[in-house]
């Protein structure tokens, strides 16, 4: 799984978890959403390393930071592209 796929999984999983929590009347916004995204990023990167059997090194931290940053940046870009409500 490359970084692009990891970013997509983080975006989708974070939104999925937020939707589930919204059904339970729990709203995640602001810092909570960023924390959730960070936790999902950790899970996705760890899953990648465990699945491939790759040893966890300092490079894993760089990949984690990259995936987390790109996922949050991508989310901000996507939210800016939403059409305005009439």
N, C-alpha and C positions, 0 to 999 in steps of 0.2 A: 504494500500500500504506500503510495507516495504522499507527499505533503498535501497536494491538492485534494486527494481523496480524504485524508484525515481532517482537513478543514471542513469539507462538505459534511462529513459524519458529525463533527462537533456542532456545526450549525443545526443540522437536523435533529440530533439527539437533545440539544439544549432546548430547542423549540418544542419538541415532543414532551419533555419533562415539564416545561412551563405550562403547556396545555393540560397535562394531567393534573398538575397542582391547581390550575385555574378551575378545573372541574370540582376540586375539593374546597373551593373558595379561598385558595391561598394565592395571592398575587406576588409575583417576583418582579421587582423593578430596580433600576439603578445599580447600586453596589451589590445587591443580592443576585441580580442577573449576571453580573461580571464574575462573581464568586462561583455561581453555578457553571458558567462557561469554563472557568479555570478548572474546576473539578472534573468536568466532562473531558476537557483537553488532557488532563492527567490520565484519565481512564483510557482514552483512545490511544495515546502514545504508549502507555504500558501494555495495552492489548496488542499493539503492533509488535513491540519488542518480545513479548512472551510468545506470541503466535509464530514469529519467525525464528525464535531461538537466538536472536541477536543479543550479545552481552550489553548490559546497560552501562554506558560510559558517559563522559561529560558531554558527548555529542547529543545524548538524549535530552539534556537540559536545553540546548540550542533548538532542537526540534520542537520541544514543548513550548518554548517561548514563541517560536515562529508560528506554530499551529494556533496557539492562543491569540496572538496578535492579529494574524490574518483572519481568523474567524470573527473576532470582534470588529475589525476594520471592515470586513465584508458585510457584517450585519448592519453597520452604520450606513454603508453605501446603499444597501438594499432598502433600508428604511427611508432614505432620502429620495429614492426613485419611485416610491409609492405615489400614485396619483392623488391629488388633493380631492377631498370630499366636496361635492357641490353644495 
